Amino acid sequence: MNRELTRIVRLRRVVRVLLVIVYSVTLLWFLFCLFGGYLLASADYATNVQTSQYILYGFLFFCVLHFAFMRGLQSLGEQETALMGRIIGGLFPEARFNPAGTVNREALAASRLFSESTSLAGIDTTSYGRLEIPVGERTMQVCDVGITPQHDGEFAANPLKTLYRAIVRPIFGARVESTMHTFRGMFGYCQVPRRFKGYVLLLPDHLENRVGYLAQSIQRIRQKNGAKFVHLEDPEFENLFAVYADDEVEARMVLTPAMMRRMTELRKSFNRDLMISFKDDTLYFASETPDGFLRPGRKSLGDERLLEQFWHEIDFCRTIKTEMK
């Protein structure tokens, strides 16, 4: 795959340069619309005419660059999708990769990992592909999902925040399509042999100290639906996870000492924050990956670490289901 990877690396650099130019020019135009009138107010007629000509030429040049940027971004997405199909087909021939697969909003709501209730009203979801992994007689669904909260009147209430998220953040973000999301990464779910009473949530222990919509949702979990913080007698486990449940007895039946040891080992092997929940007969899990779960990471395109990364992440999905048995 070296030739294909090299082509993607080059295209990604071109798209990155075009992105910086297009979004920087957009930012300058936005500032000019706000303050340009004050600068031109004292200019004479000839200066205003000349400035209008420069603006027209700049606008035409911007249109050309924007067209090239959009075509390059589209081509990059197509090549990355084709590469992912080859990698998954080679490493996991039993798995089914659907780049147009959508995320199940009912499963997102039931997981309560992205909202304090079982409703996702006011939240937009975007799917970047779905992976179906056979695990015994059942199938695990794993999606690359982006979640964006809807804030009515956000621009009027906080225009600087909106300007930052829409124009400035894409210049420095890992992926341009991820910058508007409050969460971008892996979301998976699968049925398990047992049925749980109520629900149990395992969240990163430090998440409440973060700033953002997801952290605010987690903070509100304590206040709704009877969720309670459950203290467990495993210091190493509690350094990684904060446990919330509406039934403390059920939480302790699920998180036995042996299970907590397994979960600790699983989290350490994955080396990334994990959110896990148990509800009815289904296990849900999520992990934030700004580069995208079903997209090749930009830091590992040059060598074999790309394949190691995907093997590790997808095999983790199979391992977590096996451990839950």
PyMOL commands that set and color helices and strands:
alter all, ss='L'
color gray80, all
select helices_A, chain A and resi 2-40+45-91+105-111+154-157+159-172+176-178+207-209+213-221+235-238+248-254+257-270+305-324
alter helices_A, ss='H'
color red, helices_A
select strands_A, chain A and resi 96-98+123-135+138-149+183-191+199-204+228-230+241-245+275-279+282-288
alter strands_A, ss='S'
color yellow, strands_A
deselect
rebuild
show_as cartoon
